[in-house]
């Protein structure tokens, strides 16, 4: 750690202070099965950044990782076979709400929604829009 002191007369002193590190910092990358199997047992007491690579977002991901790594600082789902994510598009008043929802599904799951899922998203949007229109007509 660096301690910088700025005095009223304009003088500057810089001291390097030893800083104890109570835990190692490590990255762990693997499937939830690998993580739960003990494959990374040597890192249980470390501060850990965990990337889970399963194709589908594992159920109870955060709780399961925290059970294995109680000092996990960051937990992400990064499917190994996911296409590279492009920068997020800006959402405006003219954006198609179904496309926005589909982009979110792609971001959250690592895969684009299929035709059935798109139909469910469109139906949900149309139902919500109809309810709002009905409410506005009252």
C-alpha positions as CSV (number, residue, x, y, z in Angstrom):
1,X,0.0,0.0,0.0
2,X,1.2,3.5,-0.7
3,X,0.7,6.3,1.8
4,X,1.0,9.8,0.3
5,X,1.1,12.8,2.7
6,X,0.6,16.3,1.3
7,X,1.8,18.9,3.7
8,X,0.5,22.5,3.9
9,X,3.9,23.8,2.7
10,X,3.5,21.7,-0.5
11,X,6.0,19.0,0.4
12,X,5.1,15.4,-0.4
13,X,6.2,12.2,1.3
14,X,5.5,8.8,0.0
15,X,5.8,5.7,2.2
16,X,5.3,2.1,1.1
17,X,3.5,0.1,3.9
18,X,3.4,-3.6,4.1
19,X,-0.1,-4.9,3.7
20,X,-1.0,-8.4,4.9
21,X,-3.1,-10.4,2.5
22,X,-5.1,-12.9,4.6
23,X,-6.2,-14.9,1.5
24,X,-4.9,-15.7,-1.9
25,X,-6.8,-14.3,-4.9
26,X,-7.6,-17.0,-7.5
27,X,-9.8,-17.5,-10.6
28,X,-11.7,-20.8,-11.0
29,X,-13.4,-21.7,-14.3
30,X,-15.3,-24.9,-14.8
31,X,-18.7,-26.6,-14.8
32,X,-20.9,-26.7,-11.7
33,X,-20.1,-30.4,-11.5
34,X,-16.4,-29.8,-11.4
35,X,-16.8,-27.1,-8.8
36,X,-19.0,-29.3,-6.6
37,X,-16.7,-32.4,-7.1
38,X,-13.8,-30.9,-5.2
39,X,-11.7,-30.4,-8.3
40,X,-10.6,-27.0,-7.0
41,X,-10.3,-28.0,-3.3
42,X,-7.0,-26.2,-3.0
43,X,-8.8,-22.9,-3.4
44,X,-11.6,-23.3,-0.8
45,X,-10.0,-20.8,1.6
46,X,-9.0,-18.3,-1.0
47,X,-10.9,-15.2,-2.3
48,X,-12.3,-16.6,-5.6
49,X,-13.7,-15.3,-8.8
50,X,-15.7,-18.2,-10.2
51,X,-16.9,-18.6,-13.8
52,X,-19.3,-21.5,-14.3
53,X,-19.2,-22.8,-17.9
54,X,-22.3,-25.0,-18.1
55,X,-24.3,-24.6,-21.3
56,X,-27.5,-23.9,-19.3
57,X,-27.6,-21.7,-16.2
58,X,-27.4,-24.1,-13.3
59,X,-30.2,-24.1,-10.8
60,X,-29.3,-22.3,-7.5
61,X,-25.9,-21.3,-9.1
62,X,-24.9,-18.7,-6.4
63,X,-25.9,-20.8,-3.4
64,X,-24.1,-23.9,-4.8
65,X,-20.9,-22.0,-5.5
66,X,-21.0,-20.3,-2.1
67,X,-21.4,-23.7,-0.5
68,X,-18.1,-24.8,-2.1
69,X,-16.3,-21.4,-1.9
70,X,-17.5,-19.4,1.1
71,X,-15.2,-16.5,0.2
72,X,-16.3,-16.2,-3.4
73,X,-16.2,-12.5,-4.5
74,X,-17.6,-12.8,-8.0
75,X,-19.7,-15.6,-9.5
76,X,-20.6,-15.5,-13.2
77,X,-22.2,-17.9,-15.7
78,X,-20.1,-18.0,-18.9
79,X,-21.2,-20.9,-21.1
80,X,-18.1,-22.4,-22.8
81,X,-20.0,-22.8,-26.1
82,X,-21.8,-19.4,-26.1
83,X,-21.3,-17.1,-29.0
84,X,-19.2,-14.1,-28.2
85,X,-21.4,-11.4,-26.7
86,X,-21.6,-8.2,-28.6
87,X,-22.1,-4.8,-27.0
88,X,-25.6,-4.2,-25.8
89,X,-27.9,-2.2,-28.0
90,X,-29.5,1.0,-26.7
91,X,-33.1,0.6,-25.9
92,X,-35.4,3.4,-27.0
93,X,-39.1,4.1,-27.1
94,X,-39.2,2.7,-30.6
95,X,-37.5,-0.6,-29.7
96,X,-39.6,-3.7,-30.2
97,X,-40.2,-4.9,-26.7
98,X,-40.1,-8.6,-27.8
99,X,-36.7,-8.0,-29.4
100,X,-35.5,-6.4,-26.1
101,X,-36.8,-9.4,-24.1
102,X,-35.1,-11.8,-26.6
103,X,-31.8,-9.9,-26.3
104,X,-32.1,-10.3,-22.5
105,X,-32.8,-14.1,-22.8
106,X,-29.7,-14.4,-25.0
107,X,-27.6,-12.4,-22.5
108,X,-28.8,-14.3,-19.5
109,X,-28.7,-17.9,-20.9
110,X,-26.0,-17.6,-23.5
111,X,-28.4,-18.7,-26.3
112,X,-31.0,-17.1,-28.4
113,X,-34.7,-18.0,-27.6
114,X,-36.2,-20.6,-29.9
115,X,-39.5,-20.1,-31.9
116,X,-41.6,-21.4,-29.0
117,X,-39.9,-19.0,-26.5
118,X,-40.3,-16.1,-28.9
119,X,-44.0,-16.9,-29.2
120,X,-44.3,-16.9,-25.4
121,X,-42.5,-13.5,-25.1
122,X,-44.7,-12.0,-27.8
123,X,-47.9,-13.4,-26.1
124,X,-46.8,-12.0,-22.8
125,X,-46.1,-8.6,-24.4
126,X,-49.4,-8.5,-26.2
127,X,-51.3,-9.5,-23.1
128,X,-49.6,-6.7,-21.0
129,X,-50.2,-4.2,-23.8
130,X,-53.9,-5.1,-24.0
131,X,-54.3,-4.9,-20.2
132,X,-52.7,-1.4,-20.2
133,X,-54.9,-0.3,-23.1
134,X,-58.0,-1.6,-21.2
135,X,-56.9,0.2,-18.1
136,X,-56.4,3.4,-20.0
137,X,-59.9,3.2,-21.5
138,X,-61.5,3.3,-18.1
